[in-house]
């Protein structure tokens, strides 16, 4: 996959050299609270997460979570991308940025670019997104991209999430 370029961002596939950043991001208190605790505590575990998660998804589906970098500095900021989960009927939009990049429009810019990529490159008919009910900022972001709440689901034992869907009008359901 060629990188996705926006005005301020580079969105590209992860590589194993990104493990130090992934270790940091997955241990941000906000990531653990709003997404989940992946149990990644070492560089080796971060590399395993990349190998078994994003890198495996690229090989299987041709997409997955990608690294979000600042276009001007090249510094990593977070992750965003399209995930095919066994528990969802359609592809899922996922995103997480380090807190220092919140409130500046970066998450919306990255998510919007990934939505466009899914529509144009994959011909998706729709996209889902799951979000913790208390994550008001993420809900606002999804609504700003025209996602609409469709219900709730149990994502993991004791983890009820809200489900949002965006109709893309494409040729494939997922």
Secondary structure as UniProt FT lines:
FT   STRAND          4..5
FT   STRAND          9..13
FT   HELIX           16..18
FT   HELIX           19..26
FT   HELIX           29..34
FT   HELIX           43..52
FT   HELIX           54..61
FT   STRAND          65..70
FT   TURN            71..73
FT   STRAND          76..83
FT   TURN            86..87
FT   STRAND          92..97
FT   HELIX           99..101
FT   TURN            102..105
FT   HELIX           106..122
FT   STRAND          126..132
FT   TURN            133..134
FT   HELIX           136..144
FT   TURN            145..146
FT   STRAND          148..156
FT   TURN            157..158
FT   STRAND          159..167
//
